[in-house]
Amino acid sequence: MPSAVTAPPTSPLPSQHEHKHRLRAEARERRQKLARDHPPPLAGEKAARRILAELQFPAGSVVSAYWAMGDELDCRALIQSLHDSGCVIGLPVVVAKGQPLVFRRWTPESSLIPGGFGTQIPHPDSPEVLPERLIVPLLAFDSIGYRLGYGGGFYDRTLAKLRALGPVHAIGYAYAGQEVDVVPRESYDQPLDWMATEEFLRPLAQGTSGRER
């Protein structure tokens, strides 16, 4: 069940930064407990099965995912299954503060290197790819599609850029217990289209791609 979180108005307020900082700390603690009770690789496999059973990923389509860090829901099972079905897989790379992410191609033979923020990324020699669907990590999410990220704004900038180029589906990937009543948002926040957890796959009301499969 969603936890009780009271959101401020959608317009930025002087205390918005402090409010989100507190919510991130609470969300991290909540996810740590969820991960202790249900290890991320096992929960990630369940979420992967739900995605693969209900959403279509044509061979040759480009899908970005992430190499889980800490207690993030692990999507390696999903990455491997999508690769095996013929999808092109990209992993996110932070280029610079305030800039959108880029995505470098991953294959099972790829060697990963430290990418900052505790992440693992493909080697710089790996070609860049442009994803049509993105598997997105998060700290918290709400029922209409907004996510609480880590505060860098990377996915918001990235989704804004990609959506300006054409249809893009953003799929949040997290524990069901990370859902909250309302995620405080600002004008630049980009909504998710779907939410995948170990318990459900759900289309989200504010997603730009809606219920398309």
Number of C-alpha atoms within 10 A of each C-alpha: 9 14 12 10 12 11 14 15 11 12 10 13 12 7 10 18 12 11 14 19 14 11 18 19 11 13 22 18 13 16 22 15 14 19 19 10 9 15 16 24 18 16 21 26 19 19 27 24 17 18 22 13 9 10 11 11 18 11 13 13 16 21 25 25 23 25 18 18 14 11 17 23 29 25 27 17 17 20 25 14 15 22 19 13 12 14 19 21 26 27 24 26 21 17 13 9 10 11 14 21 21 18 25 22 23 24 15 9 6 12 12 14 12 11 15 10 8 11 17 19 25 23 16 12 8 16 12 17 19 18 23 17 20 26 23 21 24 21 23 28 29 21 20 19 24 24 28 23 19 16 11 11 18 21 23 17 17 15 21 16 13 17 15 9 9 8 11 18 25 25 25 25 29 30 28 22 19 22 22 20 17 22 23 23 20 13 8 10 17 23 26 29 26 27 28 24 25 22 14 13 22 18 20 21 17 16 19 19 19 14 13 11 10
